[in-house]
Amino acid sequence: MSGKDEKGVIGILTGGGDVPGLNPAIRAVTIRALREGYKVIGLKRGWSGIMEIIRDPQADNNPHYQVLTEEIVNRAGRTGGTFLHTSRTHPGRVAKDRVPEHLREKYHEDLNDLTSEVLANLDFLGIDYLIPIGGDDTLSYAVRLYKEGVKVVAIPKTMDNDVPGTDYCIGFSTCVTRTIRMTNSLRTTAGSHERFLVVEVFGRYAGFTAMLPTMAGAANRCVIPEHKFDISRLAELLARDRFDNPSMYSVVLVSEGAMFEGGEMVFQDMEKDAFGHAKLGGIGDLVSAKLKEISPSYNNGKAINVINQKLGYLVRGGDPDAIDSVVPMAYGNLALDLILKGIHGRLVVLQNGRYDDVPVDVVTSSKKIVDVDKYYHVDRLRPKYQSFEMKPLFLMTAD
């Protein structure tokens, strides 16, 4: 589908949860690619769009992809979300009722692998290089395609900041910025009523989104997925923090994946997304209820009421902050640098304050979580404030 004067065709997609910074990344890729002589195709709704294409020149595939221009990406480039839209589709395991209608006679198992269709559709569109932007779930499928021969250059995105191989993922800074601001906004209410403030934040397996705001002074304590916590100890510490505060309140940030001692993750229901993850939610509610129940033991027999707030999508929506405007721009240009050199199978990254690239299969070869021994006081339920010399901007995120 590429014209005679074009060097080739670059496909780009955004998968998984939306974050501020995706549109600046799309803009950077597109503008640089167009100026270098490439055609750019935006694949819609993550892996879903390329999976659903009908390989017929007469078919209406407008819902599944669009040719990108400078005008299109400039208009969206300063905004949050992703104008290409996103999904949590995984073409390697598609439920029977999610198989595209035109493929249902061919694929009718409970779970179906539509990778052969994705490969054929990429060829149908004439895509020479594919730039997926996503977290470890989205990018794990990119690794699969790379092993199938697709020329992949990946960009890491997730507000949890837990993609291996990079210190920074698009969306993390805005998430931390919003968490600090919104938690501080809730302080006036917590102080007015002399309560505990429990704020639930994102973080399924990694506690970076709770750790960094706590280090910045947004909270007295935080509980994270990497360490199962004793709720009685948390109540004791928060009661002491409250007593020591002239305004008589204290604050804890709770990662959505945090777990009580002897317990497991808390889920909303039995529904799972297309990556196979059950939907988390409710740990903040449980922590709040237990804190109020236990609090008389640490407050002369009187219960301490709780303000319970889940930040949720408030940290996903809206415009990117400065870092999530600059880093996506750099990541997009790094991706084009590689493509211009004919290099693929790479993940663009930030490591120790410098831009670089690493093999894309690092995404599936390791896990990135908080190093509890280095950075978290398990007795005090808060980060350690030590050994900052020569650490990267976001401290523990390089490990």
N, C-alpha and C positions, 0 to 999 in steps of 0.2 A: 504493500500500500504506500510505500515511500516514493516520492517524486525523484526525477532524474538528478536534480540538483541537491538532494538531501544526502547527508552522510549516513543517515539511518533513522530508525524510529526508537524512541525511548518511551517506555510505559512507566507510569507512576501510580501508586495507590496508597491509601491510608487504611489500616486495619485496627481492630480492637476499639478500646474506649477513646473518645475524642479528648484532646487536650489543647490548650492555647499553644500556638507555635507551629501547628501543622500547615496552615495556609502560608506563612512565611517560608517554610521549607519547600512547598510546592512552587511558590513564586520563584525562589532562588534557582531551583532545578530548571524550571521552564525558561526563564529569561536567559540564563547562561546557555542552555541547550539550543535554543532558537538562534542565538547570536553565533553559535559555533556551527550552525548549519544542520541541526537535527530537527526532526518533527517530534512533537511530544503528545502522547495520548494519555489522558487521565482516565484510569479505570475506576468505575464508581462502586461504592459500597464495599470496599476492601476486596477480599478474594471472591466475594459474591458476584461482582460484575463480570469478571473474566470467566467465571464458571458458567454464567447464564447466557453468554453470547450464542447466537444462532449463526452457524457458518453458512450463510446464504447472502450473497450480495444484495438481494432484494429485501431481506428481512430488516425490520426496524430495530436496530440495536442502540438507538439513542439513549434508552434508559440505562445502558450498561457501560458506555464510555463516551468521552468527548475529546475532540482535538483541542488542545490548549493554545491560547494566544497570550501575548503580553497584556492586552486589554483585559482579558478574563482574570489573569492571576494578579495583576496590579490592583484590581478592584477588591479582591478578596484578601490580598497579602497582609493587610494591616489588621485583620479581624481574627477572632477566635474560631474554634471549631474547625471543620474541614468541609470546604465547599464540594469536594468529591464525595462526601458522605462516607460512612464506615459501617462495618458489621463485624460480628465475631464468627463469621463463616470459616470453616476449615474444609477445603475441598477433599482432603484425604479421608474424612469421615462425615459423610452427609446423611442425615436421617432420611428415611424413605419419603416423608411428607415434605422435605425441603429440596428434593431433587427437582431441577427445572422441568416444567411440564413437557417440553419437547424431548426430554431424555428418560421419561418414566418407564417406557417400554423396555429400555435397555438396562436400567438400574432400578431394582425393586427389592433389594435386601434391606434389612433393618438399618444397617450402616453401609454406605457405599463410598468407594474411592473414585472420585471423578478427576484424578490427576491427568489421565490421558486426555480428557476433554479440555482441561486448562492448557495443556501443552499444545493441543491442536488449535485452540482459540488464539493463543499467543502467536502462533505461526500464521493464522488467518489474518490477524491484524498487522503482521509484518514487524512485530516488536523484536528489536535486536538486543536491547538492554532493558532490564526491569529494575525499577527502584521502589521497593516496598518500604513504607515507613510504619513502624509498629513496635510492639513490645515483644517479649520472648515467645508468646504464642503465635502471633502473626509471623514473626521472623523464623520460627521453627519450620513453618511450611515453606518459607523462602529457601531455607537450607535444603529441604526436600527437592524443590525445583532446581536448585543449583546442582544437586547430585544427578538430576535428570538431564542436565546439559544447558539449562537456562543461564544466561549471563546476568547474574544478580549483583547489584551493589545496594546494600541495605543501610537504612538510617534508623537509629534507635529512638523510640518514643515510649514513654510511660511515666505518669506522675509518681509512681512508686519508685522509680529510678533503679529498677532491679534487673536490667538487661546486662548480662555478663560482658566483660571485655571493655566497658567504657565507664568513666567516672560520671558521665552525665547523659541523661535521656531528656529529650524535648518534653516539656510540660512540668518538670520537677520544680524549677525555680518559681514559676507562677503558683504552683500548689503550696509551696512553703510560704511565699509572700502572702497569699490569701489566708492561709491557716493562722499566721501570726496576726494579721489585721483583724480577722473575724473573731479570734479568741480574745484579743484585747478589747474588741467592742463589747463582748459579753461580760467583761469584768465589772462594768458599772452595775449591771443587774445582780451579778453574784455578790458584789460588795454591799449593795443596797439591802439585800435580804440575808446577808451573812451565811452564804451557802457554799457547798462544794459545787464546782463547775466541772462537768464531765463532757469532753468534746471528742466525738468519734471521728477519726480521719481515715483516709485511704491507706492501704498497706496490707495486702493479702498474706504475703510470705516474708516481706521485708519491712523493717520499721523506720526507714529513713524519713518518711513524711511525719512521723511523730518525734523522732530524735532531734532533727535540725530545728524545728520551731521551739522545742523545749530548751535546747542549747542557747537559742536566741532570746530566751526569757519569757516566752509565751505561756509556759506552764511550770508548775512546781515539780510535777512527776510525769512520767509516760510509761505505758506498758506496750510491749511490742511482740510480734509473732515469734521472735527468736528465743524468748524466755517465758515459760509459764509462770504466772505470778500468783502470790498469796494475797487474796482479797483482804484478809484481816491486816496484813502488813501494810497494804495500800491505805486502808482506812486509818490506821494508826499514824502513818506519815502525813496524810492529808489533814487529819485533825490537828497534828502538831504545826503544820504549815499555816493552817487557818488561825490557830491561837497566836502564832508569832506575827501575823499580819495585822497591822492597826485597823484595816478595813474588814477583818474577820471573814475572809474567804480564801479558798485555795483551788488550784486548777490541776487537772490531769488530762493528758491527751491519750486516747485509747485507739491503737491501730485496729482496723476492722478484723484483722486476723489474729489478734491477741487472744490468749487462752488462759483460763483459770488453771491452777494446779489441779491435776487429776481430770481435767476437762479437755474438750476438743473445740474446734472452730464452731462458731454459731452461724447458722444459716437461716435465711428468710423462709425458705420452703424447699421442696424437693426438685424444683425446676433447675435445669442445667443449661448453660449457654453452649454455643456450637464448639467451643474449645473443650467442653467437658467439665467446666467449673460450676459447682453449685453456687448460687448467689449468696454472698455473705451479707450479714446485717443483723443487728440486734445486740452485739456485745456491749455497746454503750448503754443500752437499756438495762441489761443484766447487771453491769457494774454499778449503775446508778441505784438500782433497787437494793443491791447487796450493801452498798456503802451506807445508805440510809438505815438499813436494818442493823448493821454492825456498829454504826457511829456512837450510840449511847455508851458503849464500852470505853470509848476514848473521849467522852465529853460529859463526864459527871452524870451519866444516866440520861442525858437529854439527846434526842435524835437531831441530826443535822440534815436539813432538807437539801435537795440536789437540783441544780439546773442541768438538764441533759440535752445536748445539741449534737446532731449528726450533720457535719458540714456537707458531705455528699457532693452533689453536682454543682454546688456553689463554687467549688474550687476548680471545676472543669470548664465552666462557662466563661464567656467574656473574652476580653482582649489579652494577649500575652504581655508579660512584663519585659523589661529590657533584655534580660538574658535569653528569654524565650523568643525574642525577636532577632538577636544577633547570632546565637548558636545555630538555629535552623538555617539562616542565611549561609553560615560557614559550612554546615553539613551538606547543604545542597551543592555548593561549589566544590567541596571535596569529592562528592560523588561524580561530578562532571570531570574533575581532574583525572580521576581513575579511568573513566570511560574514554576520554581523549587519548589516554595512554594504552587503551586496549586491555585494561586490567579489570577483572571481575572476580566474584566470589569473595567480596570483602564487605566489612562492616565499618562505616566511618565512625570515629570515636574521639572523645577527649580523654587523654591520659596525663595526669600530673600537670594540668594546665596547658597542654599542647595538643593540637589537632593531629590525628593520625588515622590509620586504618589497620584492621586486624582481620584474620580469616573469619568469614561469616559463620562457620560452624562452631565458633566459640559460644554461640547462643544456645546450642544444645549440649555442649560438653561440660558445662559447669552451672552452678547456681550463685547468685549474688545476693547476700544477706548481710545484716549487721554482724560484725565480729564482736560478740558479746564480751569476751574476755578483754578486748582492747578498749571498748567504747561504752560499756553499759555497766553501771553498778547494780548488781542483782539484788542487793540488800536495800539500797536506797531508792531503787526504781527510777533512776534518772541517768542521763549520760555522764561520762567521765570528762572532766575539763582538764586535760593534760596532754603533753607531747604533741603540740600543734605545729612545731617547727617543721618546715618543708612538707607539710600536708597540702593536698589540693584544696581548691576553693571551698568545697562542701565536705571537707575533713574526712569522714570515714568512708566516703563513697568510692574510694579507689581500691578497697580491699575486697 
